[in-house]
Amino acid sequence: MIDFATLPLYLTAVVALLLVPGPDMLLIASSSLSYGKRVGLFASLGNATSGLILTVLAAMGVSALIAMNPMALEALRYLGGIYLLKMGWDCLRSQPAESPTVAARQGLARLLYRRAVFSNLLNPKALIFFVLFLPQFVSSQIAASSGEQMLALGLLLNVMGLAFNLLLVVLAGTLGQPLLKNPKFRANQNRFMGCIFILLAVWLLASQLPQV
């Protein structure tokens, strides 16, 4: 369901996009650094989940309809910014982190999974990306419909993105091991994550949405 003539160009573009630092990379790296590889893994899976949802929406044409409505995009941007600010505020207000139990780590992993899902879904730039990027590689030279091709392209993008993010988790989680054993860092790691979420909120609210 992908035109193999355009596949090398598509793979090159995807690799280039993955290497550009963005909000998703910041969230996954900081989660792995602050709380360990398990939490970073769940943040990566949350990001992949939202990517799959956006892929299906793009293939169905729903995302294009939303992206053509400027008011809907602005509302989504403000809603996403407010959500990230709330997450940041909750982290800043939380008690200093102690060495977590197994149950606590599992709860934290699930929490970061949900946060990664919603932070990406509420980012209108992610929606616009799927509207603008995937159709460029839809070919009229094969029998598959545009929706089928966009679904296949989006799935390939998500697989490559997940692999890249898992590598990021391993690197950041390994670097973060000495920090997790440091009592001073543990006492401030929730504040660190709070600042990350607030930075992401400012990043989203201050960014200009591209015209579709």
MDAnalysis code that builds the backbone (N, CA, C; Angstrom):
import MDAnalysis as mda
import numpy as np

u = mda.Universe.empty(636, n_residues=212, atom_resindex=np.repeat(np.arange(212), 3), trajectory=True)
u.add_TopologyAttr("name", ["N", "CA", "C"] * 212)
u.add_TopologyAttr("resid", np.arange(1, 213))
u.add_TopologyAttr("resname", ["MET", "ILE", "ASP", "PHE", "ALA", "THR", "LEU", "PRO", "LEU", "TYR", "LEU", "THR", "ALA", "VAL", "VAL", "ALA", "LEU", "LEU", "LEU", "VAL", "PRO", "GLY", "PRO", "ASP", "MET", "LEU", "LEU", "ILE", "ALA", "SER", "SER", "SER", "LEU", "SER", "TYR", "GLY", "LYS", "ARG", "VAL", "GLY", "LEU", "PHE", "ALA", "SER", "LEU", "GLY", "ASN", "ALA", "THR", "SER", "GLY", "LEU", "ILE", "LEU", "THR", "VAL", "LEU", "ALA", "ALA", "MET", "GLY", "VAL", "SER", "ALA", "LEU", "ILE", "ALA", "MET", "ASN", "PRO", "MET", "ALA", "LEU", "GLU", "ALA", "LEU", "ARG", "TYR", "LEU", "GLY", "GLY", "ILE", "TYR", "LEU", "LEU", "LYS", "MET", "GLY", "TRP", "ASP", "CYS", "LEU", "ARG", "SER", "GLN", "PRO", "ALA", "GLU", "SER", "PRO", "THR", "VAL", "ALA", "ALA", "ARG", "GLN", "GLY", "LEU", "ALA", "ARG", "LEU", "LEU", "TYR", "ARG", "ARG", "ALA", "VAL", "PHE", "SER", "ASN", "LEU", "LEU", "ASN", "PRO", "LYS", "ALA", "LEU", "ILE", "PHE", "PHE", "VAL", "LEU", "PHE", "LEU", "PRO", "GLN", "PHE", "VAL", "SER", "SER", "GLN", "ILE", "ALA", "ALA", "SER", "SER", "GLY", "GLU", "GLN", "MET", "LEU", "ALA", "LEU", "GLY", "LEU", "LEU", "LEU", "ASN", "VAL", "MET", "GLY", "LEU", "ALA", "PHE", "ASN", "LEU", "LEU", "LEU", "VAL", "VAL", "LEU", "ALA", "GLY", "THR", "LEU", "GLY", "GLN", "PRO", "LEU", "LEU", "LYS", "ASN", "PRO", "LYS", "PHE", "ARG", "ALA", "ASN", "GLN", "ASN", "ARG", "PHE", "MET", "GLY", "CYS", "ILE", "PHE", "ILE", "LEU", "LEU", "ALA", "VAL", "TRP", "LEU", "LEU", "ALA", "SER", "GLN", "LEU", "PRO", "GLN", "VAL"])
u.atoms.positions = np.array([
    [0.819, -1.212, 0.000],
    [0.000, 0.000, 0.000],
    [0.854, 1.264, 0.000],
    [2.149, 1.101, -0.260],
    [3.056, 2.236, -0.375],
    [3.765, 2.140, -1.714],
    [3.887, 3.266, -2.386],
    [4.608, 3.307, -3.651],
    [6.104, 3.195, -3.343],
    [6.719, 2.076, -3.749],
    [8.126, 1.847, -3.413],
    [9.057, 2.825, -4.114],
    [8.558, 3.493, -5.141],
    [9.380, 4.497, -5.812],
    [9.603, 5.715, -4.919],
    [8.637, 6.020, -4.064],
    [8.762, 7.174, -3.172],
    [9.232, 6.786, -1.773],
    [9.360, 5.476, -1.511],
    [9.700, 5.025, -0.167],
    [11.056, 5.532, 0.325],
    [12.136, 5.498, -0.485],
    [13.420, 6.012, 0.019],
    [13.340, 7.476, 0.453],
    [12.645, 8.311, -0.328],
    [12.494, 9.715, 0.026],
    [11.691, 9.864, 1.315],
    [10.652, 9.047, 1.453],
    [9.820, 9.110, 2.651],
    [10.626, 8.713, 3.885],
    [11.384, 7.640, 3.800],
    [12.183, 7.191, 4.941],
    [13.219, 8.240, 5.326],
    [13.824, 8.874, 4.322],
    [14.801, 9.931, 4.600],
    [14.145, 11.100, 5.323],
    [12.946, 11.484, 4.871],
    [12.232, 12.592, 5.503],
    [11.844, 12.246, 6.940],
    [11.417, 11.010, 7.172],
    [11.018, 10.594, 8.520],
    [12.215, 10.631, 9.468],
    [13.357, 10.112, 9.026],
    [14.566, 10.125, 9.863],
    [14.962, 11.561, 10.213],
    [14.900, 12.453, 9.211],
    [15.237, 13.852, 9.461],
    [14.281, 14.472, 10.479],
    [12.999, 14.165, 10.366],
    [12.018, 14.701, 11.302],
    [12.239, 14.171, 12.708],
    [12.588, 12.901, 12.840],
    [12.805, 12.305, 14.156],
    [14.010, 12.921, 14.864],
    [14.987, 13.371, 14.086],
    [16.203, 13.932, 14.677],
    [16.040, 15.388, 15.098],
    [14.940, 16.021, 14.671],
    [14.701, 17.415, 15.057],
    [14.089, 17.435, 16.457],
    [14.728, 18.112, 17.432],
    [14.172, 18.157, 18.791],
    [12.783, 18.801, 18.807],
    [11.896, 18.208, 19.570],
    [10.536, 18.731, 19.678],
    [9.946, 18.410, 21.035],
    [8.696, 18.793, 21.280],
    [8.061, 18.558, 22.580],
    [8.008, 17.088, 22.976],
    [7.745, 16.201, 22.018],
    [7.668, 14.778, 22.341],
    [9.016, 14.253, 22.827],
    [10.072, 14.624, 22.116],
    [11.405, 14.195, 22.509],
    [11.753, 14.712, 23.908],
    [11.397, 15.956, 24.185],
    [11.680, 16.551, 25.488],
    [10.945, 15.814, 26.597],
    [9.669, 15.505, 26.366],
    [8.872, 14.816, 27.382],
    [9.412, 13.415, 27.656],
    [9.726, 12.665, 26.614],
    [10.198, 11.286, 26.781],
    [11.577, 11.263, 27.433],
    [12.474, 12.141, 26.975],
    [13.820, 12.172, 27.543],
    [13.788, 12.593, 29.014],
    [13.008, 13.616, 29.338],
    [12.951, 14.092, 30.719],
    [12.281, 13.068, 31.633],
    [11.275, 12.351, 31.133],
    [10.624, 11.301, 31.932],
    [11.604, 10.180, 32.238],
    [12.381, 9.778, 31.234],
    [13.360, 8.707, 31.422],
    [14.470, 9.148, 32.375],
    [14.892, 10.386, 32.224],
    [15.958, 10.922, 33.057],
    [15.519, 11.060, 34.506],
    [14.270, 11.497, 34.702],
    [13.794, 11.786, 36.056],
    [13.296, 10.559, 36.800],
    [12.652, 9.638, 36.095],
    [11.986, 8.527, 36.773],
    [12.458, 7.147, 36.333],
    [13.333, 7.058, 35.347],
    [13.854, 5.763, 34.941],
    [13.287, 5.263, 33.622],
    [13.846, 4.152, 33.149],
    [13.511, 3.629, 31.827],
    [12.069, 3.149, 31.732],
    [11.536, 2.563, 32.824],
    [10.159, 2.042, 32.766],
    [9.168, 3.162, 32.480],
    [9.325, 4.276, 33.184],
    [8.426, 5.407, 32.977],
    [8.631, 5.989, 31.585],
    [9.884, 6.083, 31.147],
    [10.158, 6.566, 29.794],
    [9.559, 5.669, 28.732],
    [9.590, 4.351, 28.984],
    [8.979, 3.406, 28.053],
    [7.485, 3.669, 27.914],
    [6.796, 3.882, 29.032],
    [5.361, 4.125, 28.969],
    [5.058, 5.477, 28.328],
    [5.923, 6.469, 28.547],
    [5.737, 7.750, 27.856],
    [5.880, 7.560, 26.350],
    [6.829, 6.723, 25.928],
    [7.008, 6.429, 24.504],
    [5.789, 5.721, 23.937],
    [5.246, 4.765, 24.692],
    [4.052, 4.047, 24.242],
    [2.848, 4.992, 24.165],
    [2.779, 5.946, 25.089],
    [1.699, 6.943, 25.028],
    [1.802, 7.791, 23.787],
    [3.028, 8.186, 23.457],
    [3.242, 8.963, 22.237],
    [2.881, 8.155, 20.998],
    [3.233, 6.865, 20.999],
    [2.903, 5.999, 19.866],
    [1.392, 5.804, 19.744],
    [0.714, 5.709, 20.880],
    [-0.743, 5.550, 20.865],
    [-1.416, 6.751, 20.221],
    [-0.993, 7.941, 20.617],
    [-1.577, 9.151, 20.029],
    [-1.248, 9.230, 18.542],
    [-0.047, 8.774, 18.159],
    [0.313, 8.763, 16.744],
    [-0.573, 7.839, 15.932],
    [-0.910, 6.691, 16.503],
    [-1.807, 5.759, 15.810],
    [-3.202, 6.363, 15.650],
    [-3.670, 7.043, 16.689],
    [-4.987, 7.686, 16.615],
    [-4.990, 8.760, 15.527],
    [-3.940, 9.578, 15.493],
    [-3.856, 10.633, 14.482],
    [-3.722, 10.049, 13.074],
    [-3.035, 8.902, 12.962],
    [-2.910, 8.241, 11.666],
    [-4.267, 7.798, 11.146],
    [-5.048, 7.173, 12.022],
    [-6.388, 6.720, 11.624],
    [-7.266, 7.911, 11.249],
    [-7.194, 8.984, 12.034],
    [-7.992, 10.178, 11.725],
    [-7.586, 10.771, 10.380],
    [-6.268, 10.804, 10.121],
    [-5.791, 11.349, 8.844],
    [-6.261, 10.484, 7.682],
    [-6.197, 9.161, 7.849],
    [-6.628, 8.253, 6.787],
    [-8.119, 8.380, 6.514],
    [-8.895, 8.687, 7.538],
    [-10.343, 8.839, 7.385],
    [-10.724, 10.231, 6.876],
    [-9.752, 11.165, 6.868],
    [-10.044, 12.522, 6.431],
    [-10.576, 13.410, 7.524],
    [-10.734, 12.874, 8.733],
    [-11.286, 13.672, 9.841],
    [-10.334, 14.789, 10.230],
    [-9.029, 14.461, 10.282],
    [-8.059, 15.466, 10.704],
    [-8.017, 16.637, 9.722],
    [-8.202, 16.363, 8.431],
    [-8.198, 17.440, 7.436],
    [-9.374, 18.385, 7.660],
    [-10.524, 17.833, 8.006],
    [-11.699, 18.665, 8.270],
    [-11.477, 19.563, 9.481],
    [-10.875, 18.991, 10.531],
    [-10.602, 19.784, 11.732],
    [-9.571, 20.860, 11.432],
    [-8.522, 20.475, 10.668],
    [-7.444, 21.413, 10.389],
    [-7.886, 22.576, 9.527],
    [-8.967, 22.423, 8.778],
    [-9.463, 23.513, 7.935],
    [-10.304, 24.507, 8.729],
    [-10.538, 24.213, 10.001],
    [-11.319, 25.111, 10.845],
    [-10.375, 25.842, 11.797],
    [-10.025, 27.102, 11.515],
    [-9.068, 27.834, 12.362],
    [-9.512, 27.942, 13.814],
    [-10.804, 28.120, 14.044],
    [-11.288, 28.256, 15.418],
    [-11.101, 26.953, 16.187],
    [-11.322, 25.822, 15.528],
    [-11.141, 24.530, 16.187],
    [-9.673, 24.318, 16.557],
    [-8.769, 24.722, 15.653],
    [-7.348, 24.576, 15.928],
    [-6.907, 25.461, 17.084],
    [-7.407, 26.707, 17.099],
    [-7.050, 27.609, 18.195],
    [-7.579, 27.085, 19.525],
    [-8.809, 26.580, 19.514],
    [-9.388, 26.024, 20.735],
    [-8.569, 24.830, 21.214],
    [-8.141, 23.989, 20.275],
    [-7.329, 22.825, 20.616],
    [-5.983, 23.251, 21.191],
    [-5.409, 24.301, 20.621],
    [-4.111, 24.782, 21.102],
    [-4.217, 25.302, 22.535],
    [-5.244, 26.101, 22.819],
    [-5.403, 26.634, 24.173],
    [-5.745, 25.536, 25.169],
    [-6.582, 24.587, 24.737],
    [-6.925, 23.470, 25.619],
    [-5.680, 22.657, 25.949],
    [-4.849, 22.404, 24.946],
    [-3.610, 21.676, 25.182],
    [-2.666, 22.433, 26.094],
    [-2.539, 23.748, 25.889],
    [-1.677, 24.556, 26.741],
    [-2.140, 24.555, 28.182],
    [-3.447, 24.695, 28.396],
    [-3.999, 24.687, 29.755],
    [-3.775, 23.337, 30.417],
    [-3.955, 22.264, 29.641],
    [-3.746, 20.913, 30.180],
    [-2.291, 20.726, 30.625],
    [-1.352, 21.180, 29.812],
    [0.056, 21.058, 30.175],
    [0.407, 21.926, 31.381],
    [-0.180, 23.118, 31.472],
    [0.046, 23.971, 32.633],
    [-0.464, 23.308, 33.905],
    [-1.619, 22.667, 33.816],
    [-2.169, 21.968, 34.983],
    [-1.254, 20.825, 35.410],
    [-0.732, 20.070, 34.431],
    [0.185, 18.994, 34.771],
    [1.435, 19.550, 35.461],
    [1.943, 20.661, 34.938],
    [3.109, 21.279, 35.546],
    [2.842, 21.743, 36.959],
    [1.679, 22.363, 37.162],
    [1.308, 22.855, 38.487],
    [1.142, 21.692, 39.477],
    [0.545, 20.608, 39.023],
    [0.378, 19.437, 39.883],
    [1.733, 18.870, 40.305],
    [2.680, 18.845, 39.380],
    [4.019, 18.347, 39.715],
    [4.718, 19.260, 40.713],
    [4.583, 20.564, 40.507],
    [5.234, 21.517, 41.407],
    [4.665, 21.446, 42.817],
    [3.377, 21.129, 42.929],
    [2.722, 21.065, 44.241],
    [2.918, 19.732, 44.942],
    [3.380, 18.709, 44.205],
    [3.511, 17.374, 44.797],
    [4.666, 17.341, 45.788],
    [4.596, 16.366, 46.679],
    [5.618, 16.216, 47.706],
    [6.914, 15.699, 47.095],
    [8.049, 15.998, 47.726],
    [9.317, 15.462, 47.211],
    [9.251, 13.955, 47.073],
    [9.819, 13.455, 46.000],
    [9.736, 12.022, 45.698],
    [10.706, 11.228, 46.560],
    [10.192, 10.156, 47.152],
    [11.041, 9.201, 47.847],
    [11.386, 8.070, 46.879],
    [12.202, 7.130, 47.344],
    [12.492, 5.977, 46.501],
    [11.214, 5.194, 46.303],
    [10.695, 5.103, 45.075],
    [9.355, 4.568, 44.861],
    [9.287, 3.055, 45.017],
    [8.140, 2.575, 45.492],
    [7.873, 1.148, 45.532],
    [7.514, 0.665, 44.129],
    [7.387, -0.666, 43.974],
    [7.011, -1.216, 42.680],
    [5.639, -0.689, 42.260],
    [4.691, -0.673, 43.204],
    [3.347, -0.176, 42.896],
    [3.382, 1.298, 42.508],
    [4.211, 2.071, 43.207],
    [4.310, 3.504, 42.893],
    [4.893, 3.714, 41.502],
    [5.899, 2.904, 41.134],
    [6.494, 3.035, 39.794],
    [5.484, 2.669, 38.717],
    [4.665, 1.647, 38.985],
    [3.645, 1.259, 38.012],
    [2.616, 2.371, 37.829],
    [2.199, 2.993, 38.954],
    [1.244, 4.095, 38.865],
    [1.820, 5.281, 38.136],
    [3.103, 5.573, 38.383],
    [3.766, 6.692, 37.712],
    [3.893, 6.426, 36.220],
    [4.190, 5.168, 35.865],
    [4.306, 4.813, 34.450],
    [2.973, 5.000, 33.740],
    [1.880, 4.552, 34.359],
    [0.548, 4.722, 33.754],
    [0.190, 6.198, 33.626],
    [0.569, 6.990, 34.633],
    [0.284, 8.425, 34.609],
    [1.007, 9.106, 33.455],
    [2.283, 8.785, 33.274],
    [3.043, 9.402, 32.181],
    [2.547, 8.912, 30.827],
    [2.050, 7.677, 30.770],
    [1.467, 7.178, 29.523],
    [0.274, 8.048, 29.129],
    [-0.630, 8.273, 30.081],
    [-1.822, 9.087, 29.786],
    [-1.422, 10.515, 29.426],
    [-0.464, 11.057, 30.138],
    [-0.046, 12.431, 29.859],
    [0.569, 12.551, 28.464],
    [1.349, 11.556, 28.069],
    [1.951, 11.590, 26.735],
    [0.884, 11.494, 25.654],
    [-0.127, 10.655, 25.884],
    [-1.214, 10.522, 24.908],
    [-1.928, 11.852, 24.726],
    [-2.370, 12.430, 25.834],
    [-3.199, 13.633, 25.742],
    [-2.404, 14.859, 25.329],
    [-1.150, 14.960, 25.756],
    [-0.363, 16.138, 25.367],
    [-0.142, 16.168, 23.864],
    [-0.005, 15.003, 23.236],
    [0.189, 14.966, 21.789],
    [-1.127, 15.153, 21.036],
    [-2.208, 14.530, 21.551],
    [-3.510, 14.677, 20.891],
    [-4.012, 16.110, 20.958],
    [-3.667, 16.820, 22.029],
    [-4.134, 18.192, 22.197],
    [-3.183, 19.207, 21.569],
    [-2.183, 18.718, 20.855],
    [-1.256, 19.605, 20.149],
    [-1.714, 19.722, 18.694],
    [-2.289, 20.856, 18.292],
    [-2.785, 20.979, 16.916],
    [-1.692, 20.859, 15.870],
    [-0.445, 21.128, 16.258],
    [0.643, 20.987, 15.287],
    [0.838, 19.526, 14.885],
    [0.595, 18.616, 15.825],
    [0.679, 17.189, 15.485],
    [-0.409, 16.824, 14.481],
    [-1.597, 17.382, 14.689],
    [-2.708, 17.130, 13.763],
    [-2.390, 17.682, 12.375],
    [-1.905, 18.907, 12.335],
    [-1.573, 19.541, 11.053],
    [-0.443, 18.792, 10.356],
    [0.497, 18.274, 11.158],
    [1.608, 17.518, 10.571],
    [1.091, 16.351, 9.734],
    [0.136, 15.614, 10.288],
    [-0.391, 14.464, 9.558],
    [-1.173, 14.905, 8.323],
    [-1.801, 16.085, 8.393],
    [-2.555, 16.599, 7.241],
    [-1.604, 17.048, 6.127],
    [-0.484, 17.668, 6.499],
    [0.426, 18.240, 5.507],
    [1.494, 17.266, 5.031],
    [1.976, 16.402, 5.924],
    [3.139, 15.580, 5.592],
    [2.775, 14.309, 4.832],
    [1.856, 13.533, 5.371],
    [1.552, 12.235, 4.762],
    [1.034, 12.339, 3.318],
    [0.128, 13.294, 3.006],
    [-0.396, 13.341, 1.630],
    [0.663, 13.593, 0.571],
    [1.815, 14.169, 0.962],
    [2.867, 14.427, -0.020],
    [3.427, 13.140, -0.614],
    [3.241, 12.022, 0.092],
    [3.817, 10.763, -0.358],
    [2.739, 9.786, -0.824],
    [1.515, 10.287, -1.001],
    [0.442, 9.483, -1.585],
    [0.621, 9.480, -3.097],
    [0.653, 8.297, -3.681],
    [0.937, 8.152, -5.109],
    [-0.315, 7.747, -5.881],
    [-0.408, 8.251, -7.100],
    [-1.497, 7.842, -8.001],
    [-1.070, 6.690, -8.900],
    [0.157, 6.189, -8.702],
    [0.707, 5.151, -9.562],
    [0.428, 3.740, -9.057],
    [-0.206, 3.620, -7.882],
    [-0.532, 2.290, -7.370],
    [-2.038, 2.208, -7.139],
    [-2.521, 0.977, -6.958],
    [-3.968, 0.761, -6.893],
    [-4.577, 1.160, -5.563],
    [-3.788, 1.216, -4.508],
    [-4.314, 1.519, -3.174],
    [-4.898, 2.927, -3.134],
    [-5.974, 3.099, -2.379],
    [-6.598, 4.416, -2.244],
    [-5.714, 5.335, -1.412],
    [-6.016, 6.635, -1.461],
    [-5.232, 7.595, -0.694],
    [-5.337, 7.314, 0.806],
    [-6.530, 6.910, 1.263],
    [-6.707, 6.596, 2.675],
    [-5.871, 5.406, 3.104],
    [-5.828, 4.375, 2.265],
    [-5.019, 3.191, 2.571],
    [-3.533, 3.535, 2.582],
    [-3.120, 4.364, 1.635],
    [-1.708, 4.753, 1.597],
    [-1.333, 5.591, 2.815],
    [-2.205, 6.519, 3.208],
    [-1.909, 7.348, 4.373],
    [-1.863, 6.509, 5.638],
    [-2.717, 5.509, 5.720],
    [-2.692, 4.614, 6.874],
    [-1.376, 3.856, 6.928],
    [-0.935, 3.319, 5.794],
    [0.331, 2.578, 5.747],
    [1.519, 3.486, 6.050],
    [1.518, 4.685, 5.468],
    [2.606, 5.634, 5.720],
    [2.640, 6.041, 7.192],
    [1.460, 6.283, 7.763],
    [1.393, 6.667, 9.167],
    [1.851, 5.556, 10.087],
    [1.498, 4.311, 9.776],
    [1.934, 3.185, 10.598],
    [3.453, 3.030, 10.540],
    [4.023, 3.193, 9.349],
    [5.475, 3.115, 9.214],
    [6.146, 4.234, 10.010],
    [5.590, 5.430, 9.936],
    [6.114, 6.558, 10.708],
    [6.082, 6.264, 12.205],
    [4.984, 5.681, 12.672],
    [4.851, 5.400, 14.094],
    [5.806, 4.311, 14.557],
    [6.021, 3.297, 13.720],
    [6.973, 2.237, 14.071],
    [8.381, 2.810, 14.190],
    [8.766, 3.642, 13.220],
    [10.099, 4.249, 13.266],
    [10.210, 5.211, 14.446],
    [9.143, 5.963, 14.710],
    [9.157, 6.889, 15.835],
    [9.282, 6.166, 17.163],
    [8.575, 5.043, 17.313],
    [8.660, 4.280, 18.556],
    [10.067, 3.714, 18.742],
    [10.657, 3.195, 17.671],
    [12.019, 2.656, 17.765],
    [13.006, 3.749, 18.177],
    [12.858, 4.936, 17.590],
    [13.735, 6.056, 17.940],
    [13.537, 6.459, 19.402],
    [12.282, 6.523, 19.837],
    [12.001, 6.935, 21.212],
    [12.497, 5.913, 22.223],
    [12.424, 4.620, 21.878],
    [12.939, 3.592, 22.785],
    [14.452, 3.715, 22.936],
    [15.133, 4.053, 21.860],
    [16.576, 4.301, 21.943],
    [16.849, 5.505, 22.839],
    [16.020, 6.526, 22.709],
    [16.146, 7.714, 23.549],
    [15.922, 7.362, 25.018],
    [14.952, 6.484, 25.277],
    [14.672, 6.044, 26.653],
    [15.883, 5.347, 27.248],
    [16.497, 4.457, 26.474],
    [17.665, 3.720, 26.969],
    [18.806, 4.679, 27.300],
    [19.064, 5.613, 26.399],
    [20.164, 6.562, 26.616],
    [19.894, 7.469, 27.816],
    [18.704, 8.087, 27.839],
    [18.381, 9.014, 28.936],
    [18.223, 8.265, 30.251],
    [17.608, 7.062, 30.198],
    [17.436, 6.288, 31.423],
    [18.753, 5.845, 32.008],
    [19.704, 5.474, 31.158],
    [21.029, 5.074, 31.633],
    [21.758, 6.254, 32.249],
    [21.695, 7.405, 31.591],
    [22.336, 8.604, 32.128],
    [21.685, 9.040, 33.445],
    [20.384, 8.738, 33.574],
    [19.664, 9.180, 34.767],
    [19.831, 8.291, 35.973],
    [20.425, 7.081, 35.819],
    [20.568, 6.167, 36.948],
    [21.307, 6.784, 38.131],
    [22.462, 7.456, 37.902],
    [23.132, 8.089, 39.056],
    [22.273, 9.176, 39.710],
    [21.488, 9.883, 38.902],
    [20.639, 10.930, 39.467],
    [19.553, 10.352, 40.366],
    [18.982, 9.206, 39.952],
    [17.909, 8.598, 40.728],
    [18.392, 8.113, 42.094],
    [19.695, 7.903, 42.226],
    [20.263, 7.478, 43.512],
    [20.678, 8.668, 44.373],
    [20.536, 9.874, 43.817],
    [20.940, 11.085, 44.530],
    [19.757, 11.641, 45.312],
    [19.818, 11.698, 46.642],
    [18.679, 12.187, 47.437],
    [18.260, 13.610, 47.076],
    [19.218, 14.465, 46.761],
    [18.878, 15.846, 46.408],
    [18.080, 15.892, 45.114],
    [18.476, 15.060, 44.146],
    [17.728, 15.033, 42.890],
    [16.330, 14.479, 43.106],
    [16.209, 13.392, 43.891],
    [14.901, 12.808, 44.148],
    [13.974, 13.811, 44.818],
    [14.546, 14.655, 45.654],
    [13.725, 15.644, 46.357],
    [13.179, 16.709, 45.406],
    [13.828, 16.863, 44.261],
    [13.418, 17.937, 43.342],
    [12.970, 17.426, 41.980],
    [12.877, 16.089, 41.796],
    [12.575, 15.578, 40.463],
    [11.153, 15.926, 40.025],
    [10.212, 16.005, 40.970],
    [8.851, 16.405, 40.597],
    [8.821, 17.865, 40.144],
    [9.620, 18.702, 40.800],
    [9.714, 20.111, 40.385],
    [10.330, 20.198, 38.983],
    [11.320, 19.355, 38.736],
    [11.947, 19.328, 37.415],
    [10.914, 18.999, 36.342],
    [10.105, 17.945, 36.587],
    [9.084, 17.574, 35.618],
    [8.011, 18.654, 35.509],
    [7.708, 19.319, 36.603],
    [6.751, 20.425, 36.557],
    [7.237, 21.529, 35.638],
    [8.515, 21.854, 35.741],
    [9.090, 22.881, 34.863],
    [9.059, 22.430, 33.401],
    [9.274, 21.125, 33.151],
    [9.223, 20.600, 31.787],
    [7.829, 20.783, 31.200],
    [6.788, 20.436, 31.974],
    [5.418, 20.568, 31.484],
    [5.054, 22.035, 31.238],
    [5.505, 22.919, 32.111],
    [5.231, 24.346, 31.913],
    [5.955, 24.852, 30.674],
    [7.183, 24.379, 30.456],
    [7.929, 24.747, 29.248],
    [7.192, 24.268, 28.004],
    [6.656, 23.039, 28.045],
    [5.895, 22.518, 26.915],
    [4.638, 23.344, 26.668],
    [3.990, 23.786, 27.749],
    [2.785, 24.613, 27.612],
    [3.115, 25.944, 26.944],
    [4.194, 26.567, 27.380],
    [4.608, 27.841, 26.787],
    [4.991, 27.631, 25.329],
    [5.685, 26.546, 25.050],
    [6.088, 26.180, 23.688],
    [4.860, 26.086, 22.787],
    [3.817, 25.415, 23.293],
    [2.601, 25.228, 22.501],
    [1.833, 26.533, 22.338],
    [1.644, 27.267, 23.428],
    [0.839, 28.489, 23.381],
    [1.506, 29.598, 22.584],
    [2.835, 29.617, 22.593],
    [3.548, 30.693, 21.902],
    [3.787, 30.380, 20.424],
    [3.577, 29.125, 20.023],
    [3.870, 28.747, 18.642],
    [2.763, 29.204, 17.709],
    [3.167, 29.492, 16.486],
    [2.209, 29.903, 15.459],
    [1.792, 28.678, 14.657],
    [0.489, 28.545, 14.460],
    [-0.001, 27.427, 13.675],
    [0.188, 27.702, 12.189],
    [0.739, 26.730, 11.458],
    [0.893, 26.925, 10.001],
    [-0.467, 26.941, 9.323],
    [-0.520, 27.611, 8.204],
    [-1.753, 27.654, 7.429],
    [-1.881, 26.400, 6.573],
    [-3.042, 25.787, 6.593],
    [-3.288, 24.588, 5.800],
    [-3.767, 24.995, 4.421],
])
